[in-house]
Amino acid sequence: MITADAARDLARRFAAGNAEDSRLSEFRSEYPALRFYACSEDDIPPRLSPWVAADGVAVYLVDAGQHCLSLTRDPQHACGLVFAVDAGE
């Protein structure tokens, strides 16, 4: 399980980095049990609020417990993080 503080730190690092793919690869190396994804905030349904946010990056929790990926608010069920970048950033 990942903590909200760790997710905020990863969001800050994601926002500060240059190459999206290399940041995600770095995160996967550090947290091999978690999945990491990136998208635009526009790709996330507007009715959902982020779990945490930092530096223009919203972080959502991914749950794969029902055979399909979905977003969750429960860190106990999360298997990964989605970093959603504000389209205006």
N, C-alpha and C positions, 0 to 999 in steps of 0.2 A: 504494500500500500504506500502511496505517496502522500506527503503532508501538503497542506495548503501553502506553507512557507516555502517548501521545496518547489512547488509548482510556480509560485511567484518568481522565485529565483530563476527557474528555467525560462519563464516568459521574458524576464529582463535580458537574459542571455540571448534568447531568440531574437528579440528586438534589436539588440546591439550587434549581432553578427552580420556577415556579408552574404554568405551563400546558404540558402535555406536547406538544401540537401546535406551540406556538411554539418550544419547545426543538428539536424535530426539524427544523422549518423553518430555524432558525438553523444547525444542524449541516449541513443540506443545502446552505445557502449557502456555508458555509466549506469543505466537502468535496464539491463537485458530482459527483465521480466515484464517490462511495459512496452506498449505500442505507442508510437508518436506519429501524428499527422499534422499537416498544415493546410490552411485554406484562408479564403477571404471571409471576413465577418459577414459579408453578403450571402455566403453559402449556408449560414446557420439560420434556422427558423427564428424570426423575430420574437416569438413568444418565449423563447428560452433565454435565461440569463446565465452569464458565465459563472463558473465555480469561483474563479479568482481572475484578476486582471492586473497587468503591470505594463507600463510604457507603451500603451497602444495595442497590446496583445491580450485578447481575452482567452482564457483557458477553460475548456469544457472537458468533462470526464467521459470516457468511452467505456461502455459495458458490452461485452460479447456473450453474456450468459444465456441469451435466448436464441442462439444460433445465428443471429444477425447482429451487426453492430448497431448500437443506439447510444444516445447521450443520456447520462444519468446525473443526478445530484448526489448520489451516495458513493463516497470514496471507498467504502467497503466492497462495492461491486465493480469498481473501476479496474479496467485492465490497461488503460492508456489515457493519453491526453491529446486533445486537439488544440493547436495554437491557431486562433483566428485573428488575422491582422485586419485592423480597421482600414477600409478601402481608401480613406483619406490620408493614411500614413504614407 
